[in-house]
Amino acid sequence: MVHLRQGLSIVEVDDGKVVLDTRRGVYWHLNRTAITVVEELGRGRAFDDLIREIVRETGADEDRVRSDHLALLDELRRAKLIEGKLP
């Protein structure tokens, strides 16, 4: 299961959330879609189900939505914000 790693502080702002890594002294701003994806995956929701919902809500191309969100997860993993794997 993908989830935010331990030791991060999350602060809600007008257009998303800010994830603070106080140990390293850095922060990232995640828009509402990005934080929703991470939170839903952390609750055990299937990635494919989440992608289909985003496609239904936005009318965007499913392949594009999937590749964009896989890239997002890869970027968050490289930044050491998330841990775990997609089921």
Secondary structure as GFF3:
##gff-version 3
##sequence-region A 1 87
A	DSSP	beta_strand	3	4	.	.	.	ID=ss1
A	DSSP	beta_strand	9	13	.	.	.	ID=ss2
A	DSSP	beta_strand	16	21	.	.	.	ID=ss3
A	DSSP	beta_strand	26	31	.	.	.	ID=ss4
A	DSSP	alpha_helix	32	42	.	.	.	ID=ss5
A	DSSP	alpha_helix	47	58	.	.	.	ID=ss6
A	DSSP	alpha_helix	62	78	.	.	.	ID=ss7
A	DSSP	beta_strand	82	83	.	.	.	ID=ss8
###
